[in-house]
Amino acid sequence: MTKAIRFYIVLSCIYIAKTASCQTLIGIVKDDIGIPVFAANIYLNSDPQSGCISDFEGNFQLLISSPKESDTLICSFIGMKTYRLPVQDLPKTNPLHITMHYLSSELSTVVVEANRPISEQFAITRMDMIDDVYTNPIAQADPLKAIAILPASTTTDETANIVLRGSDANRSTVLLNEVPISNPVRASNLSNQGFFSLFNPEVIKSQYVYASNPPLIYGNTSGGLVEIQTKESAPDDSRLSLGLSNMGGLLARSNKRQTRLFQGYGNIQYSPAFVAIQRDKLPDITSFLTVDAGVNFFFKVSPCISFNTYNYYLNETFNGISHSFNYRGTTHSERIRMITVNNLRFRSPSNKLLLSLNNGVSIDERSIRFGNILTNDDLDEVFNSVNLKWFSLPQLTIQTGINHQRQNLSYRDSISSNFYGVRPEDPANFVTGSILNEFLETFIFTNWVMNDQYNFSFGARWNPGLLGSDNYSSSQISLRYKSKKKYSALLSVGKYHNYQTTNPFVRDFSLLSSRQSALDVDWKSEKNEYKFAVYYKNEKGSQFTEELFLPVEKTNTVGLELLVRHQLDKFLLFSFSNSFIRQKQLISGKFYPGNNDLTYLAKVTSQYNNPELFTASLVYVARPGRWYTPIIGSVFRENLNSYDPVFSQELFVSQYSSYNRVDLSLSKFIPLGSGNAIFFVSINNIFNQKNERKIQYNQDYTTSFFDLYSLRTIYFGAVWDLQ
Amino acid sequence: MFRSIFYLAVILIFFFHLTCSSKAEEAGVSHLAGIQKITNDTLLDNAQKKIYDSFINSIVSKTASPLEELQGSLEELYQQHQLNIIQYWRGYLQYYLAIYHLKSGAKNASEKEVDKGITLIDGMKRKNSEDYALLAHLESFSTQFKGIKAATIAGKIQRHGKLAISMDSTNLRGYYVLGSSDFYTPKKFGGGKMVEKHLTKAIQLPAQTVENGFLPSWGKEESYELLIKYYIREEKWEEAVKYYQEGIALFPNNYQLSSLASKLVGK
């Protein structure tokens, strides 16, 4: 009996051990909204090769042999957070229900492009440095000048100043890494018209243009907005450039892990060669010398913290000839500009929050001498802001923040007593003083992705009137519609405020406001792009006409834009745009044509880009002449031995002749040494069209002639990429 | 006698249970196999290999029919189950359709097919690391047709490749597409600087973290091939030979890899 019992016990143990070592786990895998997950891997951590895969309904059966309580069941699928469950917690009888959660791809996008604005989908245009800046002759490799080719750009003065949809340049803002940069141009004249911007395209990662209804994430703009972001990564690069009037270099280095980027550049622009070979085409330029340098440094301190600093220095002098009414004489200007923009960004580990601390300091010292005008001003600006982006839900993003800006202008001016009497011997007033503009604003901006097609945003900004500033509020709403057939529409309405920048004739940080509404429609196919826009602006604030310094009570602008872009073949791109702008300004109770009152503004471009051969761009711009008030006579003043002009009773009744200009640029890549070189030549105004810029008179105003825009000029040079 | 009968009964019971257990296991296994069988019969099991085999059949038969048939089947499957993984394989098939047409000299058709693939993947919601890697791969292939737009597309490739890596730093396909894009970017446009870094990273990573016949595993062989080509181009023969030996050991049947041997003779 004893033997039998022992025998039976042994058999039983073998049986129990055998059956107990195998277990079949049945279960189902679904995502967080109950949809079955197909092809998920289910396995034990100790034996990943013996797992199973879920079917279309999410069902699975996993055979587990010899499960250990210390082991872990794992369920994984790409793009989803891995599910883990200790074996000891596995259900003994009921099926196992596994819920998988998506790793948010939207937030991962933020990880890679943490600075990508949530208002990006409301931008009219995102500009590409290669397509839109380097290969566009109008741009002359300048990022702000490149905006001139957009149909929304209504600049009429061949400068880099931002004039968008009829709004004066001092209503629009340029931001660098969320910090406003005032007067972002160089080679400026008395009216702050600059011929180039302060920015180097090599340090720019992205450039967004908001032609109207700028997002209220940023303040101090009542026209449009240009948002520039610097690079956070770039391949190592060493580059030298040499041109007819330019010599420069660029150095870019990053570490192996791409957590640090250093970019440094410097340029010297000089006049002798440029002027000597085409002196008759540049009658108003005697000499210029500009030295500028910039450093951009990005440092990813940790996966969640990054720091960027951009620093820029400019020193320029200009000697030339200028004209005003009946005086033609030498002009001399000097400028020193220093800018630093610093950003510290924090991202929460969950990727739901982005906090940025932004700081900007600018020192701008200028002096201009022309006739009896001598201005010296020093504008010191400090800007600080704290911005918070909260990705509260996949469909809802909220951004809020607070910013403080302080602008301190001190000036010592000798200004002509009469705006038309600028001869050295004409009477002038000496004025000295300083003005301070300081304000605090807070804002909220929300973006709601309603569904696949509709996207709604609301923004509000408030200045409570602290620090002696004005009390005002701005607000906006926007609705974007995107169809599945590459067609989208954007409707925006809002009210905006900004403080205008000063110039020697207007020493005042007065508050400007604007009510705007705009509808933008665009449609893209494989080879074509069509854009249409209609907009209305009602602008108020203390502004003056350019010529006669008459106070403008308000400006109404209605505009229509049309753009057609067609890729003719693999290498050839053609575009045509036209704008119709009806602009009226209210002066002393009566409406007159504004600076941007244009029955047409046509821009035609064609680009041929064949890397094996060459790149060529041809641009044609045409518009009617601007309106001006003619001088119909004069009165001699014996005591001053000068003539006072007599203006026409009716303002803005004469029109300059139509403006037409054709620019051509050619470039060619050639391997050179261990690197490569790009040779380029550009001819501006190739038909030497005499486009009238401003009317001028002889001493007694009996004869008139016209100051012209750029005549035909040639520029050539090369950029050598050493690495 | 009673004792003998008792022992016999115990033994019979023991083996009966074992047999039943075995049968239960077999039933379980067959049930599991049943599920697997159902799953295995779906188009998606080893979809990558099926697509590649169809591509080879198309090349051999000089007709796109094998690929187009598979294309139609995947489309029907997607209509039944709107799953991203099906869209992924549809996009992957478009890539091979584009290659087939290019090899046949039909550039327009090739461009059309790769653009279709891009549209399929780009239109997916909640794209994951694999989806972005494939999207960048398709965009990279498309640049040869885009002429003036190539520079703009290069920016998209970079962005999508980086997204693939940021979402899953162990996805070798993300590194492959970035390395491949840089390899094919002419030096005069700044190409060739990151090839080595991305492709050496790619070959260090496993094709799949956990083996799964329904999910992509491409990219490792291609990474080896391109890395060796890069070293040949740069005349870094030692590295070229080293990675050739490594690659051919792992993938002895890979035609593209083995064809590089002739360039390394004597080096």
Boltz contact constraints between the chains, C-beta under 6 A:
constraints:
  - contact:
      token1: [A, 8]
      token2: [B, 10]
      max_distance: 6.0
  - contact:
      token1: [A, 11]
      token2: [B, 14]
      max_distance: 6.0
  - contact:
      token1: [A, 15]
      token2: [B, 14]
      max_distance: 6.0
  - contact:
      token1: [A, 15]
      token2: [B, 17]
      max_distance: 6.0
  - contact:
      token1: [A, 19]
      token2: [B, 21]
      max_distance: 6.0
  - contact:
      token1: [A, 24]
      token2: [B, 28]
      max_distance: 6.0
  - contact:
      token1: [A, 38]
      token2: [B, 83]
      max_distance: 6.0
  - contact:
      token1: [A, 39]
      token2: [B, 85]
      max_distance: 6.0
  - contact:
      token1: [A, 39]
      token2: [B, 214]
      max_distance: 6.0
  - contact:
      token1: [A, 41]
      token2: [B, 210]
      max_distance: 6.0
  - contact:
      token1: [A, 41]
      token2: [B, 212]
      max_distance: 6.0
  - contact:
      token1: [A, 48]
      token2: [B, 210]
      max_distance: 6.0
  - contact:
      token1: [A, 55]
      token2: [B, 39]
      max_distance: 6.0
  - contact:
      token1: [A, 56]
      token2: [B, 81]
      max_distance: 6.0
  - contact:
      token1: [A, 61]
      token2: [B, 32]
      max_distance: 6.0
  - contact:
      token1: [A, 61]
      token2: [B, 35]
      max_distance: 6.0
  - contact:
      token1: [A, 78]
      token2: [B, 128]
      max_distance: 6.0
  - contact:
      token1: [A, 78]
      token2: [B, 130]
      max_distance: 6.0
  - contact:
      token1: [A, 79]
      token2: [B, 128]
      max_distance: 6.0
  - contact:
      token1: [A, 105]
      token2: [B, 126]
      max_distance: 6.0
  - contact:
      token1: [A, 105]
      token2: [B, 127]
      max_distance: 6.0
  - contact:
      token1: [A, 108]
      token2: [B, 166]
      max_distance: 6.0
  - contact:
      token1: [A, 108]
      token2: [B, 167]
      max_distance: 6.0
  - contact:
      token1: [A, 111]
      token2: [B, 166]
      max_distance: 6.0
  - contact:
      token1: [A, 112]
      token2: [B, 162]
      max_distance: 6.0
  - contact:
      token1: [A, 112]
      token2: [B, 163]
      max_distance: 6.0
  - contact:
      token1: [A, 112]
      token2: [B, 166]
      max_distance: 6.0
  - contact:
      token1: [A, 128]
      token2: [B, 152]
      max_distance: 6.0
  - contact:
      token1: [A, 130]
      token2: [B, 151]
      max_distance: 6.0
  - contact:
      token1: [A, 131]
      token2: [B, 152]
      max_distance: 6.0
  - contact:
      token1: [A, 235]
      token2: [B, 193]
      max_distance: 6.0
  - contact:
      token1: [A, 570]
      token2: [B, 147]
      max_distance: 6.0
  - contact:
      token1: [A, 571]
      token2: [B, 147]
      max_distance: 6.0
  - contact:
      token1: [A, 571]
      token2: [B, 148]
      max_distance: 6.0
  - contact:
      token1: [A, 573]
      token2: [B, 148]
      max_distance: 6.0
  - contact:
      token1: [A, 609]
      token2: [B, 148]
      max_distance: 6.0
  - contact:
      token1: [A, 669]
      token2: [B, 188]
      max_distance: 6.0
  - contact:
      token1: [A, 676]
      token2: [B, 188]
      max_distance: 6.0
